[in-house]
Amino acid sequence: MNVFDISRQTRKNIEKVIAGLSLEQLNTIPTGFNNNLLWNLGHVVVTQQALTNRLGGLPMNLDSNIVNHFKKGTMASDYDQDMLDFIKSNLMSLVDTLENDYNQGKFKSFQEYPTSYGLTLTSIEDALSFNNAHEALHLGYMMALRRRVVK
């Protein structure tokens, strides 16, 4: 097992959390929460790209419109079906792309980054490990959100 296997499994678990939910349910922000399921879904995709590609000196595999909707510090909007479909279509494929880029040695430099978690990332390996912790955290949020959205 490696960091990519963990990432894929977390994302499979995320897929299970959102399975069968309507766009309206995915866009619902329950009382006591700041964001919705769809924002969390997009956020894990964008954050993985920011922590690895951006900090690792590679172009992000997402356009700036997507990044601006889901980056750290943003709040949920009322997303449309096209946004949902785009995020879902990239959920697993970007893990494959990242693994291929890593295995091909494309990450030659890394911009040090102090996380709000209290850790400083100094290498692509740090970013890969931290990303898994970050995605697990959001999986937990998504599980709680689902319980509030599905009555």
Secondary structure, 3 states (H helix, E strand, C coil): CCHHHHHHHHHHHHHHHHCCCCHHHHHCCCCCCCCCHHHHHHHHHHHHHHHHHHCCCCCCCCCHHHHHHHCCCCCCCCCCHHHHHHHHHHHCHHHHHHHHHHHCCCCCCCCCEECCCCCEECCHHHHHHHHHHHHHHHHHHHHHHHHHHCC
